[in-house]
Amino acid sequence: MQGLLEPEDYVHVLGPKLSPLDELRSVCHATGQEDAFYLCNVDDVVHKMELWRQLLPRVRPHYAVKCNASRVVLNTLAALGAGFDCASKGEIEEVLSLGVDPSRIIFAQPAKPATHIRFAAGRGINLATFDNEEELYKMRALHPKCRLVLRIRCDADDATYCLGIKYGCDAERDAPRLLRTARDLGLQVVGVSFHVGSGCREEHVYRRAVRAARHVFDVAEGLGIRGMRLLDVGGGYPGDPEDEPVFRKMAKAINSSVAEFFPSPDVDVISEPGLYFVSSAFTLAANVHSKREVRNEAGDLESVMYYINDGVYGSFFDVLNRRRFHGLPLEAHGESCDAVPSSVWGPTCDGTDKVEDGNLLPPLELGSWLLYHNHGAYTVALATGFNGLPTPKVHAVVSTSTWSQLRDRAPFTESHFVPSLATGRRHTSASLADPHPCV
């Protein structure tokens, strides 16, 4: 269970007519504030859960903790009844500390260290994935009562990251042998999982994957394995607002495929979404602390180099995977303002710590803020303290209507919710319910 609250546990309740951008401005303009930080909009996470349940009513999401383990995200999803996909002892420990029941956790890591298996067994985590024979021998020795899920490989043709090169057995060639081994070892295989790839944009892959899972179920039945009752359709779902039409197509493909190949309601269907829930909920605000003008021999300005207090070793690891970023100035500039080719550099001594290159930006003064929207997935989680530099903190906000939904749902308590900086006065239950409380 949670003990004393840390600063990042708090959620700032927005007063009437205030927006998340109002709060972001208030943080940026606070005296002495120059550290990069994230603004997390809790309403966005709640909206994503509502949309998921509308479009995929049969599929229970197990949030991929690896994507973003910010306490406010875990608290919100726990309060909304989500399950959790944990891949390590540390992630399991973090989720259990919220008071989440172990039955809501899947240890979705096909290659687990022995110490992590022992820890999971001792904490009552009784659902885990595997994709190889050696893992079965480890599970028999260390956690023989665990319910096992066989991960198969089925890669999307259009995905940002292919996970099948590392995890997932061949459904035709490997699955029968692994199922026989599990049976002979007296282990209980209860289902099949797959992951089509992170950042998937192809809906048709789900029919191929669900059909392959159906094949594995049939093979298991032929081997005398009873109790196969779980289908895990993995993660990789897009989370940016402009990608919602893609997600809707994916949901339709999943629903039709599950209905075709697993019509029985006796088969539970789960998933492992990560970036879907957090990508659009987070905006990074980075401060311009230095700049350098680049001029040609004639003295004409060619470009400007800006230096911000976050970079590749912090929130922009995906630069290494060729993802492009474009920060937007917090302060608006008129149309008459001449934009200049600019590069944006991170704060470390590494010469490759470059966030942007060649984008057009208006002239920025020192102390200006650049905003990076849709920045919640694999950003917070991958930030390091290289060069002794701080990692960005999370400042969470919530509307009064969403606050009223969450305040009484564990693991949240009333003490988690505090007034927003933009509101400028302390919120109590009475003041949040009434925009004009008696004082």
HELIX and SHEET records of a PDB file:
HELIX    1   1 PRO A    7  ASP A    9  5                                   3    
HELIX    2   2 PRO A   20  CYS A   28  1                                   9    
HELIX    3   3 VAL A   42  LEU A   55  1                                  14    
HELIX    4   4 VAL A   65  CYS A   67  5                                   3    
HELIX    5   5 ARG A   71  ALA A   79  1                                   9    
HELIX    6   6 LYS A   89  LEU A   96  1                                   8    
HELIX    7   7 PRO A  102  ARG A  104  5                                   3    
HELIX    8   8 ALA A  114  GLY A  122  1                                   9    
HELIX    9   9 GLU A  133  LEU A  142  1                                  10    
HELIX   10  10 ALA A  175  ASP A  184  1                                  10    
HELIX   11  11 VAL A  205  GLY A  222  1                                  18    
HELIX   12  12 PRO A  241  ASP A  243  5                                   3    
HELIX   13  13 GLU A  244  PHE A  261  1                                  18    
HELIX   14  14 LEU A  275  VAL A  278  1                                   4    
HELIX   15  15 SER A  279  ALA A  281  5                                   3    
HELIX   16  16 PHE A  317  ASN A  321  5                                   5    
HELIX   17  17 VAL A  380  LEU A  382  5                                   3    
HELIX   18  18 PHE A  386  GLY A  388  5                                   3    
HELIX   19  19 THR A  400  LEU A  406  1                                   7    
HELIX   20  20 GLU A  414  HIS A  416  5                                   3    
HELIX   21  21 SER A  429  ALA A  433  1                                   5    
SHEET    1   A 7 LEU A 328  PRO A 329  0                                        
SHEET    2   A 7 TRP A 369  TYR A 372 -1                                        
SHEET    3   A 7 PHE A 282  ARG A 295 -1                                        
SHEET    4   A 7 PHE A  37  ASN A  41 -1                                        
SHEET    5   A 7 LYS A 393  VAL A 398  1                                        
SHEET    6   A 7 VAL A  11  VAL A  13  1                                        
SHEET    7   A 7 PHE A 417  PRO A 419  1                                        
SHEET    1   B 8 ILE A 105  PHE A 107  0                                        
SHEET    2   B 8 GLY A  83  CYS A  86  1                                        
SHEET    3   B 8 VAL A  59  ALA A  64  1                                        
SHEET    4   B 8 ASP A 268  SER A 271  1                                        
SHEET    5   B 8 LEU A 230  ASP A 232  1                                        
SHEET    6   B 8 GLN A 188  PHE A 194  1                                        
SHEET    7   B 8 ARG A 147  ILE A 152  1                                        
SHEET    8   B 8 LEU A 127  PHE A 130  1                                        
SHEET    1   C 6 LEU A 328  PRO A 329  0                                        
SHEET    2   C 6 TRP A 369  TYR A 372 -1                                        
SHEET    3   C 6 PHE A 282  ARG A 295 -1                                        
SHEET    4   C 6 LEU A 301  ILE A 308 -1                                        
SHEET    5   C 6 VAL A 340  TRP A 345  1                                        
SHEET    6   C 6 LYS A 354  LEU A 361 -1                                        
END                                                                             
